[in-house]
């Protein structure tokens, strides 16, 4: 994920069920390998996306609460990423064990 050509680490990622508009999984850019290893290039993985649902991935800057890195949130950076317009990516319907590469996401002011 890049912003003006620079990697964005720490952007908030939300997987949303289109039918109910419910957030069903959240994470941060800059965390890979099951959210355990930091990656300063802006790469990310969200393991455990449920199968058989129509989903979107919403990429947005951190809010004040998340940027304060409350206990248990595991934000990968202490510095808030730049402000940008949220990006919404439609995900294909996945089956158990499927992976989907969203490619490179470019976020803009």
N, C-alpha and C positions, 0 to 999 in steps of 0.2 A: 504494500500500500504506500503510495507516494503523495506528497503535497509539494508542489513547485519543484519536483525532481528529487526531493529529500524523503527518506523513509519516515513513516509515521509509526511511532511505537507508543502504545497506550491509548489508542482510540477505543471507544466502547463498541463492542459487537453484540448485537442482539438477534437471535433467531426467533422469528415471530410466526405463529400459526395464523395463516390468512383467514381461515374460517372464524376463529374466535378473537383475533387480534391480541392474543395472549403471548407474552414473552415466555418461551419455553427453554431457552438456553442463552447464557450470556458469557462473554469473555472479553479479552483485550487483544488488540494487535500487538505483535512483538512477543507473543508466547506460543511456543510450538511444543511438539512431543507431549501431547496430552496436557498442555498448559503448565508444564513443569520447567522447561528450559527457556530462558530469555533469548530473543533473537532481535538484535538492533536494526536488522534490515527491514523491519515492518511485516515480515511473514507472520502468519498465524495459523492455528488449527483449532477447530471446535469439535472435539470428539463427543460422540453420544447424541448426535442429532437424531431425533426419532424418525422412524421410517413410516411410509404410507400417509404422509400429510402434505398439504400444499403449504410451502414455507417461503419466507423471505428472510434475507440477511440484511439487517439495518446497521450501517456503520456511521457512528456519530462521535463528535468530540465529547470528552468527559464533562459531566456536570460537577458542580462544586462538591457535592457529597463524595462522589467517586474519587475526585482529585485529592481529597484529604486522606485517601487510602485507609478507610476504616479497617479494623481488625478482621481478617478473614477474606477481604476482597482480593488481595493479591495483585493489585495493579502493578504492571511491570516497570513503571517509571514514577518518580516523585514529581517530575515537572510535567505540567499539563501540556498535551499536544496542542498545536495551533487550532484556532476556531475555523470550522469549515461547514459547508452545507452537508447535511446527512446524505448518504448514498444508500439506495435500496437496490438489492440484487435479488431477482427471483431465482429460487433454487429448484432444480428438477425434483420430481418425486423420487425419493431414495428408498431402496430396500435395505434390510439389515446387512451391514458389512460394506455397503457402497461408499465410495469417496467421490467428492466433486471438487474440482479445482476451479475457483472463481477467477483465476488469472490475475492480472495486475489491476488493482483498483486505483484510480486517480481521483483524489478528492480536491475540490476547488473551494475558493473563498466564498 
